[in-house]
Amino acid sequence: MLDLAILGRTFRDLQNSSGKICRERPQPLSANDYERLMGFGIASDWTGWAHALKELTYTVKRRTNSDRAGSVNEATRFTFMWTAANALFVRPTITDLIAQRSTRSELDRFRILYEKTAMDHAEETRLLTTLHSLLSVTVKVKHFPWQTVGAYPTLLELIFHKHTVPDQQSMGIGRKMHQAINSNNLNLLDLPDLIYATRNWTIHGVLLSSSFRGTSKKFKLWIDTANHALARTLEGSSSFLLSAL
């Protein structure tokens, strides 16, 4: 379960960034300052929703009592946090405060925020090791018509072949997944890659709980780890951006 105090600190820094622009920048605001104000405002709003989220409720008892309900709740929190991150990295007037880099790739833009993550190397390695270990788990399936590296497909192979549409398998994170499978080298997928992959698997129609076959504990461990990594990225980048204004 995510330490919500991380989101509380992030929310405060984002709001303080908005206040700093209004107090210290020349009035009326320039187009660049106004764009920054919009980005920080949207990011703080969605971080606030992520921080305040407690428990989703359902009208169907089977959903309410599902052992996956808690993880679906945390996947919703991830979506709120990703929306906050997107409000920052989509605006060059904000990311240029970290690094002036021209790119159209959403993942590469997110990496600019990630450069200021609050994680140290040991924490980053621990989280990445957890996610790699989950992706390497083999899954016994009755029918899997694609070639596998071992006797049974790994979780990564399952997600790639069954849940990644063909035209996405050779693009962006899909291409990196393919390279990692073919080389049997999960180190080709770093933590920003896997945070972004979680974004794809939750937003683009791949139910993480369906991909993570078997015990729901795998789903919970994945989303809790991804949430912590994304929250710490938001925390560090928001703190840096406040100081850089």
Backbone bond lengths (Angstrom), bond angles and torsions (degrees), N, CA, C in turn:
res aa  C-N    CA-C-N  psi(-1)  N-CA   C-N-CA  omega(-1)  CA-C   N-CA-C  phi
1 M - - - 1.469 - - 1.529 109.42 -
2 L 1.314 115.34 135.84 1.455 121.07 -177.06 1.527 111.35 -68.66
3 D 1.330 115.79 138.34 1.457 121.62 171.89 1.527 107.72 -73.59
4 L 1.326 116.73 106.62 1.459 120.76 -173.82 1.524 112.55 -68.65
5 A 1.332 117.76 -15.35 1.464 120.06 176.77 1.527 110.81 -61.38
6 I 1.336 117.23 -28.73 1.472 120.91 176.87 1.525 109.62 -60.62
7 L 1.329 115.96 -45.57 1.458 120.05 -179.90 1.523 111.30 -69.61
8 G 1.312 117.02 -32.01 1.458 119.94 176.02 1.515 111.77 -62.20
9 R 1.329 116.57 -43.56 1.472 120.27 178.17 1.525 111.06 -66.28
10 T 1.323 116.07 -39.05 1.465 120.28 179.53 1.524 110.60 -65.12
11 F 1.325 116.70 -44.97 1.462 121.54 178.39 1.524 110.76 -57.24
12 R 1.308 116.84 -42.94 1.476 121.00 -179.87 1.526 110.71 -63.78
13 D 1.339 117.22 -45.48 1.471 119.85 -178.77 1.524 111.63 -64.70
14 L 1.329 117.09 -39.07 1.457 120.32 179.95 1.529 110.93 -66.51
15 Q 1.327 116.07 -41.83 1.462 118.90 177.01 1.527 111.28 -65.45
16 N 1.314 116.14 -38.93 1.459 119.62 178.23 1.525 111.56 -65.13
17 S 1.328 117.10 -32.66 1.465 119.99 176.12 1.525 110.55 -64.35
18 S 1.334 116.25 -42.56 1.467 119.80 177.25 1.523 110.50 -61.47
19 G 1.326 115.56 -45.14 1.460 119.39 -180.00 1.512 112.58 -63.76
20 K 1.325 116.57 -37.81 1.459 120.87 -179.52 1.522 111.01 -64.23
21 I 1.328 117.11 -39.75 1.464 120.74 178.20 1.529 109.97 -63.39
22 C 1.316 116.25 -45.46 1.469 120.15 -177.99 1.532 112.00 -66.29
23 R 1.333 116.93 -34.07 1.465 120.29 -176.42 1.522 112.85 -83.05
24 E 1.348 116.34 -40.12 1.460 119.36 -165.39 1.519 115.14 -107.05
25 R 1.334 117.64 -18.23 1.457 118.24 -177.87 1.533 109.92 -86.95
26 P 1.351 116.51 150.46 1.471 120.00 179.84 1.525 111.74 -57.48
27 Q 1.323 114.88 140.85 1.459 121.35 179.14 1.525 110.48 -106.94
28 P 1.313 120.42 143.01 1.467 125.11 -5.35 1.528 110.66 -68.33
29 L 1.321 115.70 155.33 1.459 120.33 -176.24 1.525 111.92 -62.87
30 S 1.332 115.21 142.80 1.464 120.56 172.76 1.529 109.21 -69.68
31 A 1.315 116.02 167.76 1.467 120.39 178.73 1.531 110.72 -59.47
32 N 1.343 117.15 -40.65 1.465 120.18 -179.85 1.526 111.96 -65.60
33 D 1.331 116.54 -43.86 1.461 119.41 179.77 1.525 110.98 -66.62
34 Y 1.323 116.60 -37.18 1.461 119.02 179.40 1.530 110.66 -67.80
35 E 1.324 116.76 -37.41 1.465 119.90 176.86 1.526 110.64 -63.75
36 R 1.329 116.59 -40.81 1.463 119.99 175.87 1.522 111.32 -62.48
37 L 1.325 116.44 -43.02 1.457 120.97 179.37 1.528 110.62 -59.42
38 M 1.313 117.11 -42.07 1.466 120.96 177.61 1.522 110.99 -63.38
39 G 1.331 116.56 -44.04 1.458 120.05 -178.94 1.514 112.74 -63.20
40 F 1.332 116.36 -46.54 1.460 119.57 179.03 1.527 111.25 -66.11
41 G 1.325 116.73 -35.96 1.456 119.62 179.34 1.514 112.49 -65.77
42 I 1.338 116.96 -45.89 1.463 120.79 178.54 1.522 110.56 -64.20
43 A 1.338 116.34 -44.02 1.465 120.43 -178.89 1.526 111.35 -63.18
44 S 1.326 117.66 -41.66 1.461 119.99 -179.95 1.525 110.92 -67.22
45 D 1.330 117.05 -37.38 1.463 120.62 179.48 1.522 110.85 -61.76
46 W 1.343 116.22 -48.95 1.464 119.11 -177.85 1.527 111.99 -71.73
47 T 1.322 117.11 -31.69 1.468 119.19 174.06 1.520 109.70 -65.14
48 G 1.327 116.29 -37.57 1.459 119.90 176.25 1.515 112.35 -61.92
49 W 1.327 116.39 -41.81 1.469 119.27 176.82 1.533 110.69 -63.88
50 A 1.330 116.94 -42.58 1.473 120.06 178.72 1.520 111.30 -62.24
51 H 1.327 116.54 -39.05 1.460 121.73 -179.51 1.526 111.12 -67.54
52 A 1.329 116.93 -37.31 1.464 121.33 -174.22 1.529 113.54 -86.33
53 L 1.329 118.04 -13.15 1.465 120.76 -176.54 1.531 110.76 -63.88
54 K 1.338 115.41 127.98 1.460 119.90 178.29 1.525 110.46 -109.96
55 E 1.322 117.26 -74.23 1.455 119.56 -175.17 1.516 110.24 -146.73
56 L 1.318 116.51 128.74 1.453 121.31 175.58 1.526 109.65 -75.32
57 T 1.316 116.13 147.37 1.466 120.42 176.71 1.525 109.03 -120.19
58 Y 1.339 115.12 155.27 1.451 121.12 -175.19 1.528 109.78 -131.70
59 T 1.323 116.11 154.17 1.459 120.69 177.93 1.529 111.61 -84.72
60 V 1.324 116.06 -10.55 1.466 121.32 -179.36 1.527 108.95 -107.05
61 K 1.318 117.07 123.57 1.462 121.87 -175.34 1.523 111.61 -59.87
62 R 1.328 116.21 -36.74 1.472 119.86 -178.85 1.522 111.13 -60.44
63 R 1.338 117.85 -36.58 1.454 121.27 177.47 1.528 110.87 -71.82
64 T 1.305 115.79 -42.99 1.465 120.51 -179.09 1.520 111.77 -60.31
65 N 1.334 116.09 -39.67 1.464 120.93 -175.89 1.528 113.46 -91.34
66 S 1.313 117.34 -0.24 1.469 120.76 -178.50 1.526 110.59 -63.46
67 D 1.322 117.01 141.32 1.462 120.05 177.72 1.531 111.11 -74.17
68 R 1.322 116.97 -4.54 1.456 121.27 176.01 1.527 112.71 -97.06
69 A 1.327 116.53 -4.90 1.467 119.68 -174.40 1.525 111.73 -59.44
70 G 1.320 117.35 -41.50 1.459 120.22 -179.83 1.518 112.56 -62.97
71 S 1.325 116.26 -38.00 1.463 120.12 -179.94 1.517 111.62 -73.04
72 V 1.333 117.26 -35.09 1.463 120.48 174.19 1.532 109.42 -63.27
73 N 1.321 115.92 -37.75 1.463 120.90 176.01 1.532 110.35 -59.07
74 E 1.332 116.38 -44.65 1.466 120.27 -178.98 1.521 111.66 -72.41
75 A 1.333 117.61 -29.20 1.465 119.95 173.87 1.525 110.30 -65.94
76 T 1.324 116.57 -34.06 1.465 120.73 174.91 1.523 110.30 -66.01
77 R 1.324 116.46 -41.89 1.472 120.13 177.03 1.531 109.90 -61.09
78 F 1.334 116.95 -40.37 1.462 120.40 177.31 1.521 110.35 -57.95
79 T 1.325 117.05 -44.34 1.466 120.61 -179.30 1.520 110.92 -61.99
80 F 1.326 117.68 -40.76 1.465 120.62 176.34 1.528 110.49 -60.84
81 M 1.337 116.93 -45.10 1.465 120.54 -179.58 1.516 111.41 -66.01
82 W 1.336 116.70 -39.48 1.465 119.01 179.35 1.519 110.24 -64.43
83 T 1.327 117.98 -38.66 1.459 120.94 177.38 1.525 110.34 -60.65
84 A 1.336 116.30 -39.42 1.469 120.54 176.46 1.528 110.80 -63.51
85 A 1.328 116.45 -45.99 1.463 120.07 179.22 1.523 110.88 -61.94
86 N 1.333 116.60 -41.96 1.460 121.30 -179.79 1.524 111.47 -60.48
87 A 1.323 116.72 -37.79 1.465 119.99 179.38 1.519 111.82 -61.83
88 L 1.335 116.62 -26.05 1.461 121.19 178.89 1.519 111.66 -87.28
89 F 1.342 117.33 -53.98 1.470 118.41 -170.31 1.519 113.50 -76.13
90 V 1.334 118.15 -15.25 1.453 119.63 178.94 1.520 111.81 -76.14
91 R 1.339 117.28 -13.56 1.468 122.16 -175.94 1.538 110.46 -106.71
92 P 1.344 117.63 109.04 1.467 119.88 178.76 1.527 113.22 -58.40
93 T 1.334 117.49 -28.23 1.467 119.33 178.59 1.521 111.26 -64.21
94 I 1.338 116.78 -21.68 1.471 121.02 176.49 1.526 110.90 -93.46
95 T 1.324 116.87 -48.50 1.470 118.79 -177.44 1.526 111.88 -67.05
96 D 1.335 117.44 -26.56 1.467 119.59 178.06 1.530 111.67 -63.97
97 L 1.317 117.73 -19.72 1.464 120.89 175.55 1.528 111.20 -69.78
98 I 1.324 115.66 -20.64 1.469 121.30 177.84 1.523 110.29 -97.63
99 A 1.331 115.96 -53.37 1.468 121.23 -179.71 1.514 108.68 -157.86
100 Q 1.311 117.01 132.09 1.455 121.06 178.61 1.522 108.57 -85.67
101 R 1.311 114.51 102.45 1.460 120.20 -173.80 1.525 108.15 -143.42
102 S 1.303 117.53 125.62 1.459 121.55 -178.93 1.527 109.28 -91.89
103 T 1.323 116.51 120.13 1.459 121.03 178.19 1.519 109.54 -155.85
104 R 1.323 116.15 144.79 1.462 120.86 175.74 1.513 111.53 -98.17
105 S 1.314 117.22 -11.32 1.461 121.64 -177.61 1.523 110.57 -72.90
106 E 1.328 116.72 127.10 1.455 120.99 178.41 1.525 110.73 -62.48
107 L 1.327 116.56 -41.40 1.458 120.29 178.77 1.528 110.93 -62.48
108 D 1.321 117.69 -43.35 1.465 120.23 179.92 1.526 111.45 -66.12
109 R 1.328 116.51 -34.48 1.464 119.29 176.14 1.530 110.39 -66.42
110 F 1.330 116.27 -41.34 1.458 119.78 176.99 1.524 110.94 -61.98
111 R 1.326 116.34 -36.17 1.467 119.83 179.94 1.530 111.93 -60.23
112 I 1.338 116.88 -28.33 1.460 119.20 177.90 1.527 109.64 -64.26
113 L 1.328 117.08 -43.44 1.472 119.61 174.61 1.522 110.55 -62.28
114 Y 1.331 115.48 -41.87 1.465 120.20 -175.80 1.530 111.87 -62.41
115 E 1.318 117.29 -26.80 1.468 120.08 178.78 1.523 111.73 -57.88
116 K 1.322 117.90 -24.29 1.459 121.90 -179.46 1.531 111.88 -109.02
117 T 1.327 116.90 26.77 1.455 120.39 177.73 1.524 111.09 -56.66
118 A 1.323 115.57 150.91 1.466 120.29 177.47 1.521 112.03 -80.26
119 M 1.330 118.05 -5.91 1.464 121.82 -178.42 1.520 111.57 -76.70
120 D 1.323 115.87 142.04 1.454 119.19 168.28 1.529 108.29 -89.88
121 H 1.322 116.73 177.78 1.470 120.43 -174.39 1.524 111.71 -62.90
122 A 1.322 117.39 -39.58 1.459 120.42 -177.75 1.531 110.88 -64.59
123 E 1.317 116.38 -42.89 1.469 120.33 179.59 1.524 110.45 -66.10
124 E 1.315 116.66 -43.54 1.458 121.15 178.55 1.521 110.83 -60.65
125 T 1.327 117.26 -44.05 1.467 121.45 -179.55 1.526 110.83 -63.65
126 R 1.316 116.84 -41.25 1.472 120.91 179.68 1.527 110.99 -61.54
127 L 1.312 117.52 -45.17 1.459 120.48 -179.51 1.521 111.55 -67.61
128 L 1.323 116.32 -42.17 1.462 120.15 -179.29 1.524 110.76 -65.03
129 T 1.321 117.16 -40.15 1.469 121.02 178.12 1.519 110.92 -60.64
130 T 1.314 117.12 -40.11 1.465 121.52 178.22 1.522 110.95 -61.85
131 L 1.315 116.93 -46.85 1.466 120.07 -178.90 1.524 111.66 -67.76
132 H 1.327 117.16 -39.98 1.465 120.12 177.04 1.531 111.15 -61.94
133 S 1.318 116.47 -40.04 1.469 119.75 -178.93 1.526 110.74 -64.47
134 L 1.310 117.50 -36.28 1.466 120.44 177.63 1.525 110.95 -68.55
135 L 1.317 117.22 -42.73 1.462 120.32 -178.86 1.527 112.51 -66.74
136 S 1.319 117.26 -23.28 1.465 120.89 -178.25 1.528 113.41 -88.20
137 V 1.337 117.34 -6.27 1.468 120.83 178.94 1.523 109.47 -63.43
138 T 1.334 117.42 133.51 1.465 120.82 177.18 1.525 110.09 -86.01
139 V 1.320 114.82 147.02 1.456 121.65 -175.06 1.523 108.85 -124.83
140 K 1.324 116.42 126.20 1.459 120.47 177.74 1.527 109.39 -86.43
141 V 1.312 115.06 114.12 1.465 120.94 179.43 1.523 109.08 -121.99
142 K 1.332 116.56 149.44 1.458 120.80 -177.94 1.524 111.55 -70.06
143 H 1.310 115.84 -36.77 1.464 118.87 -177.01 1.514 109.38 -140.10
144 F 1.324 115.33 122.67 1.463 121.41 177.93 1.519 107.10 -144.42
145 P 1.333 118.23 95.29 1.469 121.44 -170.70 1.514 115.72 -75.92
146 W 1.316 118.49 2.95 1.456 121.14 -179.05 1.526 110.36 -100.43
147 Q 1.314 115.97 153.47 1.464 120.90 179.08 1.520 109.64 -69.76
148 T 1.324 116.53 138.46 1.462 121.97 179.75 1.517 110.38 -118.52
149 V 1.338 115.17 158.79 1.466 120.24 178.65 1.514 110.26 -70.95
150 G 1.347 117.38 -41.96 1.458 122.39 -179.91 1.517 111.49 -111.52
151 A 1.332 115.48 -163.59 1.454 119.99 -179.01 1.531 111.38 -68.01
152 Y 1.311 115.89 -34.75 1.458 121.41 178.62 1.530 109.27 -124.92
153 P 1.315 116.81 152.20 1.466 118.61 179.31 1.520 111.69 -68.87
154 T 1.316 115.79 146.64 1.458 120.45 171.21 1.527 108.70 -80.03
155 L 1.312 115.20 167.78 1.458 119.45 177.52 1.527 110.96 -59.19
156 L 1.340 116.76 -38.50 1.461 119.90 178.06 1.517 110.90 -63.18
157 E 1.332 117.76 -43.78 1.457 120.86 178.31 1.523 111.31 -62.50
158 L 1.312 116.16 -39.72 1.463 120.82 179.47 1.527 110.72 -61.97
159 I 1.319 116.00 -47.48 1.463 120.01 -179.45 1.527 110.21 -64.57
160 F 1.324 116.26 -42.79 1.472 119.86 -176.77 1.520 111.51 -64.95
161 H 1.328 117.58 -49.65 1.458 120.42 -173.04 1.527 113.18 -80.11
162 K 1.329 117.54 -38.37 1.460 119.79 -174.40 1.525 112.91 -90.25
163 H 1.316 117.82 -28.41 1.462 119.61 -169.63 1.523 114.30 -121.37
164 T 1.334 117.88 3.41 1.461 120.86 177.06 1.524 107.77 -113.07
165 V 1.333 116.60 116.81 1.466 119.74 -176.01 1.526 109.32 -64.23
166 P 1.340 117.29 147.80 1.469 121.20 -171.30 1.524 114.86 -52.23
167 D 1.340 117.95 -41.59 1.465 117.60 -176.00 1.522 112.54 -72.35
168 Q 1.338 117.13 -12.32 1.462 120.63 176.77 1.534 112.33 -95.07
169 Q 1.326 116.67 -10.43 1.459 119.77 -177.58 1.523 112.92 -72.50
170 S 1.315 117.03 -18.15 1.463 120.15 -179.46 1.522 111.94 -111.25
171 M 1.332 115.94 13.62 1.458 120.18 -177.74 1.527 110.66 -126.07
172 G 1.330 116.43 144.48 1.457 121.36 170.49 1.519 114.55 50.53
173 I 1.331 115.43 -126.70 1.460 120.50 -177.38 1.519 111.32 -67.50
174 G 1.348 117.80 -27.96 1.463 120.93 176.23 1.517 111.38 -62.38
175 R 1.328 116.60 -41.31 1.463 120.59 178.22 1.524 110.80 -64.84
176 K 1.320 117.07 -39.37 1.468 119.99 178.86 1.524 111.29 -66.90
177 M 1.334 116.66 -38.65 1.461 119.91 176.17 1.522 110.37 -61.41
178 H 1.328 116.30 -43.35 1.466 120.86 179.75 1.520 111.27 -61.94
179 Q 1.320 117.11 -42.68 1.459 121.21 178.75 1.528 111.06 -64.08
180 A 1.329 116.91 -40.65 1.463 121.00 179.88 1.522 110.92 -65.04
181 I 1.333 116.90 -38.21 1.471 121.12 178.97 1.521 110.42 -68.33
182 N 1.330 116.80 -49.08 1.466 120.73 -176.00 1.517 112.67 -64.57
183 S 1.327 116.77 -34.11 1.467 120.44 -179.34 1.521 112.05 -93.43
184 N 1.331 116.43 -3.12 1.466 121.50 -176.34 1.528 110.43 52.27
185 N 1.315 115.44 44.44 1.467 121.35 -175.22 1.526 109.71 -136.17
186 L 1.321 116.26 95.30 1.459 120.55 -179.10 1.524 112.49 -69.77
187 N 1.328 117.01 -14.17 1.469 119.41 178.47 1.525 112.64 -66.05
188 L 1.338 116.32 -12.40 1.464 119.74 174.87 1.524 111.60 -71.58
189 L 1.341 116.54 -14.05 1.462 121.90 177.01 1.516 108.39 -107.07
190 D 1.330 117.24 107.68 1.465 120.08 179.91 1.524 110.10 -91.21
191 L 1.323 117.19 -177.02 1.456 120.34 -173.76 1.532 112.48 -65.94
192 P 1.346 120.29 -43.30 1.469 118.26 174.95 1.532 112.69 -58.24
193 D 1.338 116.77 -38.36 1.466 120.06 176.52 1.524 110.85 -57.47
194 L 1.322 116.81 -45.60 1.457 120.74 -173.27 1.526 112.47 -77.89
195 I 1.334 116.89 -28.07 1.467 118.54 170.72 1.525 108.56 -64.78
196 Y 1.329 116.10 -44.60 1.463 120.21 -179.75 1.528 110.62 -66.98
197 A 1.322 117.72 -37.61 1.457 120.67 176.59 1.527 110.35 -60.95
198 T 1.332 116.77 -39.57 1.465 120.11 177.37 1.515 110.29 -61.44
199 R 1.321 116.33 -39.04 1.465 120.73 175.31 1.516 109.79 -57.62
200 N 1.335 118.04 -46.31 1.463 121.67 179.86 1.520 111.54 -64.21
201 W 1.328 116.12 -44.76 1.458 120.39 -173.62 1.526 112.74 -71.39
202 T 1.321 117.92 -20.82 1.458 119.93 177.72 1.526 112.00 -96.97
203 I 1.329 117.95 -35.66 1.461 121.24 -174.57 1.526 112.22 -90.77
204 H 1.317 117.86 -33.28 1.455 120.88 -174.30 1.522 113.53 -93.84
205 G 1.310 117.47 23.64 1.453 120.18 168.64 1.510 116.71 94.03
206 V 1.309 119.43 1.36 1.458 121.28 177.21 1.524 108.04 -93.32
207 L 1.324 116.68 105.78 1.461 119.24 178.35 1.515 108.78 -68.33
208 L 1.314 116.04 117.53 1.452 120.47 -178.10 1.516 110.85 -57.98
209 S 1.335 116.13 -35.89 1.459 119.40 -178.77 1.521 111.61 -66.45
210 S 1.341 117.47 -31.03 1.458 120.13 178.36 1.523 111.12 -75.81
211 S 1.331 116.33 -38.08 1.461 120.18 179.14 1.522 110.94 -67.29
212 F 1.320 115.90 -38.21 1.459 120.43 -178.60 1.520 108.53 -87.06
213 R 1.319 115.55 75.73 1.455 121.66 -173.69 1.523 111.37 -63.03
214 G 1.328 114.42 153.27 1.463 119.41 178.46 1.509 111.74 87.91
215 T 1.309 116.52 -143.56 1.456 121.68 -175.45 1.521 112.71 -55.55
216 S 1.329 115.20 138.97 1.463 120.15 179.45 1.519 112.02 -71.22
217 K 1.333 117.19 -10.26 1.462 120.00 -179.89 1.526 111.47 -62.19
218 K 1.329 117.63 -31.56 1.465 120.12 178.77 1.524 110.01 -65.44
219 F 1.322 115.77 -43.69 1.463 120.99 177.78 1.530 110.06 -59.86
220 K 1.316 117.06 -46.77 1.472 121.17 -178.36 1.526 110.79 -63.33
221 L 1.325 117.46 -44.36 1.453 120.44 -178.81 1.525 110.35 -63.85
222 W 1.342 116.59 -40.36 1.469 119.28 -179.89 1.519 110.75 -63.70
223 I 1.331 117.64 -53.85 1.457 119.72 -172.99 1.519 111.11 -68.32
224 D 1.333 118.53 -34.01 1.465 120.14 176.74 1.528 110.66 -65.25
225 T 1.335 116.56 -40.31 1.465 120.81 179.85 1.529 110.90 -68.20
226 A 1.328 116.17 -45.06 1.466 120.31 179.08 1.523 111.16 -63.80
227 N 1.327 116.95 -39.75 1.462 120.47 178.54 1.525 111.34 -62.25
228 H 1.319 116.21 -42.55 1.469 119.40 -179.77 1.526 110.21 -63.99
229 A 1.327 116.67 -43.26 1.461 120.24 -179.27 1.525 111.44 -63.85
230 L 1.325 116.78 -42.84 1.463 120.09 179.76 1.526 111.02 -68.68
231 A 1.326 116.89 -40.90 1.463 120.31 179.42 1.517 111.37 -62.44
232 R 1.317 116.85 -41.22 1.465 120.15 179.87 1.532 110.85 -69.58
233 T 1.324 116.91 -30.26 1.465 120.15 175.18 1.522 110.31 -67.56
234 L 1.321 116.60 -44.82 1.458 120.62 176.52 1.525 111.38 -62.36
235 E 1.328 116.21 -40.96 1.464 120.59 -179.23 1.528 111.36 -61.36
236 G 1.322 116.36 -50.48 1.463 119.83 -177.54 1.501 113.13 -67.91
237 S 1.330 117.27 -43.25 1.449 119.73 -178.02 1.528 111.37 -69.54
238 S 1.324 117.65 -36.66 1.465 119.92 179.04 1.521 111.89 -66.80
239 S 1.327 115.67 -39.10 1.459 120.01 176.42 1.521 110.91 -63.09
240 F 1.328 116.36 -44.88 1.467 120.16 179.87 1.528 110.96 -63.78
241 L 1.324 117.15 -44.90 1.458 120.48 -177.63 1.528 111.48 -62.45
242 L 1.324 117.29 -37.23 1.458 120.29 176.86 1.527 111.07 -60.90
243 S 1.327 115.27 -42.19 1.462 119.31 -179.44 1.526 112.53 -72.66
244 A 1.338 116.59 -24.30 1.464 120.76 -175.61 1.528 113.25 -86.49
245 L 1.307 117.18 -14.11 1.472 119.87 -178.59 1.531 111.01 -66.62
